[in-house]
Amino acid sequence: MTSTDKRPLRPGDVVEVRSAAEILATLDSDASVERMPFMPEMARHAGRRYTVTRRVDKICDTIAATGSRRMHATVYLEDLRCDGAGHGGCQAGCKLYWREAWLRRIDDHSSAIDESTEGAARLEQLAQAGTRTVREVGGQRSEVWRCQATEAFNASAPLKTSNLPQYWRELTNGNFDLLRFIRLAVRGFIMEVANRVGLLKPLPLQGPGSQSTPVEPLNLQPGDLVQVRSPAEIAATLDEGGLNRGLSFDREMLPYCGRTFRVKDRVRRLIDDKTGRMLNISKDCLILDGVVCSGECSAGRWFCPREIYAYWREPWLRRVEESDRT
């Protein structure tokens, strides 16, 4: 292996997902590498080539809400997301973490190798077994789901906002060009100070009363075209805590106001990152195509690459007819 081969992967590098047998050789009895599980939803990518889009050197903490967490030797490949097929149909659509141990760098002179079926059955068996675990939930031992999102806290380390090397990494690891890095760093510094002195509210919008305002349901379906309502219209649907029937309108959602998107899915099942329990959602909850958390608008998420889908209530959207676009 040359010195170039040893350098950490960077955005733009083309890689090949190793064969099932090679991946299997990296995993422990929990189907993990350094506590990050290889999930059954990832097995179909073995032997295929993708482009690295982001190094995952830090992530936001959605489990203990401690801020940022340090991640090592992990990247994202294009927009590969979990489809929930091996996790009870979870619809969160999380981006897949890829440990560098599961990938090989290729160059223009590399030829594709045929993916052998050797080890595929054992990899599938081990990965599938790793989707369940037993945890104490609500004072009782319960069998719950286990995935990359539930294990991200254990697969990472605490990272304080005052830890300066994290920002140098984001500047030098290829995730951002200099101008964008400076813009985000300046914005982050200002918002962090505002948050610490109490000038930045936890949620950006608040409603007029103690209960959210009922609205006629739209019965939106995947593929429907919608426009995100204005901040003032959305605020009118919220209670004084900034919630609509228990769902918050997040600061990361504000930049999407006034823009038009397609409904990607109606969300009915989600694995709770904190407990591993499957949540069955009876109220309207939608995700929109391409509408994700940027990690650029909220304190404690600076430079987070996770791009988690935002969850929307129907009252925050208006239906748009195709004829209205012409």
QUINOR-V488676 format. One record per residue. RES is the residue in one letter. NEAR is the number of other C-alpha atoms within 12 Angstrom. Layout:
res=[RES/RES]
near=[NEAR/NEAR]
This chain:
res=[M/T/S/T/D/K/R/P/L/R/P/G/D/V/V/E/V/R/S/A/A/E/I/L/A/T/L/D/S/D/A/S/V/E/R/M/P/F/M/P/E/M/A/R/H/A/G/R/R/Y/T/V/T/R/R/V/D/K/I/C/D/T/I/A/A/T/G/S/R/R/M/H/A/T/V/Y/L/E/D/L/R/C/D/G/A/G/H/G/G/C/Q/A/G/C/K/L/Y/W/R/E/A/W/L/R/R/I/D/D/H/S/S/A/I/D/E/S/T/E/G/A/A/R/L/E/Q/L/A/Q/A/G/T/R/T/V/R/E/V/G/G/Q/R/S/E/V/W/R/C/Q/A/T/E/A/F/N/A/S/A/P/L/K/T/S/N/L/P/Q/Y/W/R/E/L/T/N/G/N/F/D/L/L/R/F/I/R/L/A/V/R/G/F/I/M/E/V/A/N/R/V/G/L/L/K/P/L/P/L/Q/G/P/G/S/Q/S/T/P/V/E/P/L/N/L/Q/P/G/D/L/V/Q/V/R/S/P/A/E/I/A/A/T/L/D/E/G/G/L/N/R/G/L/S/F/D/R/E/M/L/P/Y/C/G/R/T/F/R/V/K/D/R/V/R/R/L/I/D/D/K/T/G/R/M/L/N/I/S/K/D/C/L/I/L/D/G/V/V/C/S/G/E/C/S/A/G/R/W/F/C/P/R/E/I/Y/A/Y/W/R/E/P/W/L/R/R/V/E/E/S/D/R/T]
near=[9/7/7/13/18/14/15/29/37/33/27/22/31/28/38/34/36/36/33/36/25/26/39/33/22/26/27/19/22/28/34/36/32/28/29/38/42/47/47/38/33/38/38/26/29/37/29/27/29/28/28/36/30/37/39/42/42/42/43/39/36/24/22/18/18/20/29/37/35/33/35/28/29/36/42/37/37/23/25/26/28/31/26/31/22/28/35/28/21/33/33/40/37/33/34/39/46/47/38/35/31/39/36/34/34/27/18/10/8/13/14/20/16/16/22/15/18/17/22/28/19/23/36/28/22/29/36/32/24/34/36/31/22/17/19/15/17/10/8/11/12/17/18/27/35/41/52/46/42/35/37/38/31/26/30/29/23/25/27/22/27/14/16/13/17/28/31/19/24/32/25/19/30/25/30/26/15/17/12/18/24/18/19/29/29/18/21/27/24/20/26/28/18/17/19/16/11/12/15/19/20/25/27/27/30/30/27/21/17/18/20/27/25/16/21/15/17/20/22/31/22/19/20/27/27/37/30/33/30/23/28/19/22/38/32/28/37/35/26/23/26/31/32/36/28/22/26/32/38/37/29/29/38/31/24/31/27/21/25/27/31/28/34/28/32/30/32/22/27/34/33/27/28/29/31/30/29/28/23/18/21/14/22/30/38/39/37/39/26/23/30/33/32/29/32/32/34/35/38/31/36/39/42/37/37/43/31/34/32/35/38/41/42/34/37/45/39/31/28/24/16/15/8/11/12/6]
